C-alpha cells in the first residue's frame, strides 16, 4: 500500500482507492508549504497539489510531475 499526501483535506477521496492496482491511503497535510517541503525532501512517495503549487518546483527540477 502506498500513502499519498495532499494539501487539501476536503478534496481527498476516501481511503482504499487504487491507482492502476496500487492501493492508496490519504494522509492530509495542513497546507501546500509543508507538503512541498516533504516532497522536495523525498519523504513523500506521491503528492497531489495544484498546478500553481507544484509547477515552480517542477520547472526548477526539484520534483517530477506525473502525466
C-alpha positions as CSV (number, residue, x, y, z in Angstrom):
1,X,0.0,0.0,0.0
2,X,1.2,3.5,-0.8
3,X,0.4,6.6,1.2
4,X,-0.3,9.7,-0.8
5,X,-0.4,13.2,0.6
6,X,-2.3,16.3,-0.4
7,X,-2.7,19.9,0.9
8,X,-6.5,19.8,0.8
9,X,-8.4,17.6,3.2
10,X,-11.8,18.4,1.6
11,X,-10.8,17.3,-1.9
12,X,-9.5,13.9,-0.8
13,X,-11.3,10.7,-1.8
14,X,-11.9,8.1,0.9
15,X,-9.1,5.7,1.8
16,X,-8.8,2.4,-0.1
17,X,-8.7,4.0,-3.6
18,X,-6.4,2.4,-6.1
19,X,-4.3,3.7,-8.9
20,X,-3.6,1.0,-11.5
21,X,-3.8,-1.7,-8.9
22,X,-1.8,0.1,-6.2
23,X,-3.9,0.7,-3.0
24,X,-3.7,4.3,-1.8
25,X,-4.1,5.7,1.7
26,X,-4.6,9.5,2.0
27,X,-2.6,11.5,4.5
28,X,-3.7,15.1,4.6
29,X,-1.3,18.0,5.2
30,X,-2.0,21.4,6.8
31,X,-1.2,23.3,3.6
32,X,0.9,23.2,0.5
33,X,4.1,24.6,2.0
34,X,4.6,21.6,4.3
35,X,3.6,19.2,1.6
36,X,6.1,20.6,-0.9
37,X,8.8,20.7,1.7
38,X,8.4,16.9,2.3
39,X,8.0,16.2,-1.4
40,X,11.2,18.0,-2.3
41,X,13.0,16.3,0.7
42,X,12.0,12.9,-0.6
43,X,9.8,12.0,2.4
44,X,6.6,11.7,0.3
45,X,6.3,8.9,-2.4
46,X,3.3,10.6,-4.0
47,X,2.0,14.1,-3.6
48,X,-1.1,15.7,-5.2
49,X,-1.2,19.5,-5.4
50,X,-2.5,22.3,-7.6
51,X,-0.5,23.3,-10.7
52,X,0.1,26.7,-9.0
53,X,1.7,25.0,-6.1
54,X,3.7,22.3,-7.9
55,X,4.7,24.0,-11.2
56,X,7.6,26.2,-9.9
57,X,9.2,23.2,-8.3
58,X,8.8,21.0,-11.4
59,X,10.4,23.8,-13.5
60,X,13.3,24.1,-11.1
61,X,13.8,20.3,-11.3
62,X,13.2,19.7,-7.6
63,X,10.3,17.3,-8.2
64,X,8.8,15.4,-11.1
65,X,5.2,15.7,-12.3
66,X,3.1,12.7,-13.4
67,X,1.5,12.5,-16.8
